[in-house]
C-alpha cells in the first residue's frame, strides 16, 4: 500500500513539474485560447466559412519553424504554402 501511494505521489509531482514548465504551460494556455476563439467564430458564422482557416495552421507552423528554429524550408514547400493560401483565398471568396 505505501508503494502505491509513493508511486502515485511521484507521478502527480512529475505531472505538476511538467505543467509548470514555461513551454508546456504557455502551450496549454494558447491551446485553451484557440479553442475559445474557435467556438466564438463558430457561433458567429457557418462552419463552411470558418473551416478553411484551419489550413492556415500549416502555413503558420512552417513559417514559425523557419523563423524560430531556423529550419530550412525547400522551395517546393514554399510553393505548397502558396497553394494553401490560394485555396484559402478562393474558398473565402465563394
N, C-alpha and C positions, 0 to 999 in steps of 0.2 A: 504494500500500500504506500509506503513512504517513497518507494522508487517511482511509482506512478505520479505522485504529487510533485516530486522533484522534477521529473521529466516534463510534466505539464507546465510547471513554473518556468523552466528554462525555455520552453517553446514560446510561451507568452512573452517572456523577456526579450527573446530574439525578434519576435514579431514587432514589439514596440521599438526596438533599435532600428529595425528595417523601415518602419513607417516614419520614424523621426529623422531618417536620412534626408538631407535637404533635396536631393534629386527625386527621391521617391515621393516625398511629401508634396513637392511642387507639381509633380506629375499627377498625383491624385487630385489635388486642388484644381488643376487645369482640366482634368477629365470631368470633374463634377460641374465646372463652369460650362464646358462644352455641351454636356448633357442638358443643362438648364437652357442654354441658348437654342439647342436643337428643339426642345419641347416648345419654347416660345415661338420659334419660326414655324413649327408645325401648326400651332394654334392660330397663327396669323394668315397662312396661305396653304395652298394644296401641296400634297406630297410630291406630285409630278413636277412642281416648280422647284421645291426645296432640295430634292434628292440629288440633282446634278451637282450641287455644291459639294457633295462628298467626294467627287472626283478631284476636286482641288486639293484634297489631302495628299494625293500622290505628288502633286507639284510642290506643295509646301514642304513636305518631308524631304524630297530630293534637293530642293534648293537650300533648306536648312542644313542638310548633311554637308553640302558644299561649303556653306558659309561658316558653320560652327566647327565641323570636324575636318574641314579641308579635304574632303573626299573628292577624288577625281570623277568627273561625270563625262562619259563618252559623248561624242557628237550625236550619235543615234538616240540617246536618251533625251537630249535637248529637243530633238525632232519629235519624240514622244510627248514631251511636255507641251510642245506647240500644238500637236494634235488634240491633246486633252483640253487645252484652253480653247481651241477652235470648236470642239464638240460642246464644251460648256457654253460658249457664246451662242452657237446655233440653237441649243436646246432652250436657252433662256429667252431667245427671240421668238420662239414658236408659240 
